Amino acid sequence: MEKPLDRHLEELMSTPGVTGVVCADTKGLCLAAKGVGERASSGLFSSIAQQAAQLHPDSKTSPVVCLETDQSMILLKNHNSVTTAIHKTLS
């Protein structure tokens, strides 16, 4: 799982505006992190994504959660039991 996950992180980090990525499992354990993403935040990211999914329990796909400030945003999405948090700068 590590090599595909590392490739995924590298691909995301090469996207314009992305400054960090954190991946966590369903228990909040940090699986990988690159850039400005804080490993210690992985549990919080996982929890937020799981709580958001409970808002629409009949949906076949998990929601994307956007946490936005005046300078940046964090996009959260759970897929295949992995929550990905993408840190982006606003342009």
N, C-alpha and C positions, 0 to 999 in steps of 0.2 A: 504493500500500500504506500510505502514511503516514496518510491520513485514516481509513480503517477501523481501523488500529491505534490511533490516538489516541482514537477513539470507544470502542474496547474498553478501553483503559486508564482513561478517564474513568468508564466504567460500573463497572469493577472498584473504582476508588477510592471510588465512592459507596456501596459495600457496607459495612454496619456491621462495624467491627473491622479493616478493611483499612487498613494504614498505608503501603503501598508496593507497586509492581509493577515488575518488570523483564522485558523481552522480549529474547531473543537468537536468532540464527540457529544453524544446525548447527555452525558453526565457532566459536561463542562470541562473535561480534560483537554488541555491544549495539545493538538496533534502536530501543528506546525505554525510558524509565524515568520513574517519577513517585513522589513521596513518599520514604520512607526507603530505598528500594531502591538499592543501590550499583551504579552502572554497571560498576565494575571487577569485580564478582562475576559478570557475565554468562557468562563463559567457564566458570567453575566450575559454575554452575547448569546450563548446557547439557551439560557433561560428566557430571554426576551423573544427569541425566535419561536420557542415552544409555546409561550403564552400567546403570541400573535396567532399561531396556528389554531388555537382553541376558539378564536373568534368566529372561525368558519370551519367547523369540524367536518362538514360534508364535502369540502373542496378536495379535488384530486391532486392539487398542487399546493405547496406551502407558500405563504405570502412573502413578499419582500418588505422588510421594515427599513425605513430611512430615518436616521437620527441626524438632524441638520443643525449646524451653527452658522454664524455669519461668514465663516472662512472655510469650513469643511463639512463633510458628511460621512456617515458610516452606513453602508448598506448591509443588511443581514438577511441571509437566506439559508434555510435548512434543506438539504438534498441528500438522500441515501444515508441518513443518520449522521451527517456531518454538517455543522453550521459553519458558514463562511461569512466573515466580516471583512468588508472591503472599505478601507479608508481612502477618501478622495478629497482633493482640494477643489474648491469652487472657483471657476474662472469668470 
